[in-house]
Amino acid sequence: MIRLTLNGEPIKTDVVYLSDLILQKTNHSKMYAVAVNEYFIPKNEHSNYSLSDGDVIELVTPMQGG
């Protein structure tokens, strides 16, 4: 189990790859942007990007509003 910070909140998870974490947290949304330790990670790298204990992740999904 690794400890991460996701959008400012500490979490513990068993996932290894960024793509798996995104699937858990976005309800399979296709529209999102993600940064790990302040570096933008392109979508084509998500399935190969291994998470490490202590990573800080910002996951942003678009919201409609006015």
N, C-alpha and C positions, 0 to 999 in steps of 0.2 A: 504494500500500500504506500502510495506517495502523497505528500502534502503539497498542495498548490494554493495559490491565491487566484480566484476567478472573479473578476469584476469587483475587486476589493474585499471579497469574502473568503476566509480560509475554508478549504474543502479537503477531504481525503478521498482518494479514488484508486481503483485497481487498473484503470486504463493505461495503456502504454503509449498509444499514438494520439496525436492531436486530433485526427479525424474522428476517432472514437469518442473523445470528449465532446467534440462539436455535435455529434449525433445525439448524445445524451442530453445536451443542454439547449439545443435549438429546436427540438421537436421536428427534426428533419428539414428545417428551413434551408432553402438554397441560397438565400440572400443574407450574407453576413460578412464581416471583416474581423480578422483576429490578429493580435500582436502577442508575442511571447517575449517577456523581458524587454519590452519597448521596441521590439523589431517586428515589423509587418511580415507575416508568413503568407506567401502566395498560395492560393487554393491547390495548385498542382503539387505542392510539397506537403500538404496536410497528412496524407496517408503514410508518409515516410518520416515525419517529424516525431522523434521520440521525446516524450515529456520526462523531465527530471524533477526530483524532489526539490521543492523551493521555487519552482518556476512561478512567475507572475503573468497571468493571462488576462487580456482584455478581449472580450467577445462582444461584438456589437451587431445587433440586428436592426433593420429599419423599422420605424414605427410611423403610422399615418397619424396625422393630426392637423390641427389648424391654428 
